[in-house]
Amino acid sequence: MSTAIDLLKLHLAQQAARGVTHVALTRGAQAQLRGGRSAPAVRPQAPATPPAVPTPAPPTPVRRTEYFAQPAAPTPAQPPVSRPMPERISLSSPSPLAPAPQSRAEHLARLALEAENSEKARSLGTLRDIMVFATGTPDAEIVFVGEAPGAEEEKLREPFVGPAGQLLTKIIQAMGLRRNEVYITNICKFRPKIDDGRFQNSKNRAPTIGEMLSCQQFVLAELEIIKPKVIVALGSTAATGLGIEGTVGKLRGKFHDFRGTPIMVTYHPSYLLRREQEDGGGIAEKRLVWEDMMKVMEQVGLPISDKQRAYFSKARG
């Protein structure tokens, strides 16, 4: 039966495609389409005597409307069904199907992967292959920016872990913080090559402008993700990479503006180590760096004790 109904539906669809809007249907077909049962066919009984064949009358013109299917009996009106109104969705709220926003740590991890595969930096041919990204917390209020990784940093793939890094850790601790409470990065993510390979394992050099520019996008993205309260540029190379030109001696001691964030330029720890080998042991330069750090502490709201204020003062020298 279902096959017959399917064929009927197909026929109706074909007629509708030709523009025919009405077709003649028997009462049984109408009932079947409405879901009812067709009236059983009645087998006519043979008459006792064959009837006389009447003379066919001339065909009577039939109006087209006589072929229309009789309309089905109207269905009693049903009371409207009460349906709950759909919940309104605010365009300002995230879609329930939208992916959850990434955390700062996830953003930085993706950024580190991009830096690892940076064709811009690797195509220069003047940087070594190992990428050294950053260390510290993504929620840091203070970000320290150096120039480039050295031999020790290249081995451990972490910035500021050599002698200069150990001194930086002491400076951070003197501020009342731990190393993992700040964020430390470099303006160049790869160690620059030394022309004479014999000294590659023992010497480092500052990155060129081109080498800094090849990694600048990653540093800028780091700062945008972290949004620190203060940036500390360690040395003139880092300051130049962040667009602040001048010597440390002229730049230090006051805050500069970096895209709305205060930035303090101060001496690089490696410079302090070199000064330790000279007359005075670098006490004067260490005091200057400490004065810069106390300004940074005040900027982020860290307390400063009298003992801290006296670090590297002339009385202690």
Buried (B, 14 or more C-beta within 10 A) or exposed (E): EEEEEEEBEEEBEEEEEEEEEEBEBEEBBBBBBEEEEBEEEEEEEEEEEEEEEEEEEEEEEEEEEEEEBEEEEEEEEEEEEEEEEEEEEEEEEEEEEEEEEEEBEEBBEEBBEEBEEBEEBBEBEBBBEBBBBBBBBBEBBBBBBBBBBBEBBBBEEBBBBBEBBEBBBEBBEBBEBEBEBBBBBBBBBBBBBBEEEEEBEEEBBBBBEEBBBBBBBBBBBBBEBBBBBBBBBBBBBBBBBBEBEEEBEEBBBEBBEBEEBBBBBBBBBBBBBEBBEEEEEBBEBBBBBBBBBBBBBEBBEBEEEEEBEEBBEEEEE
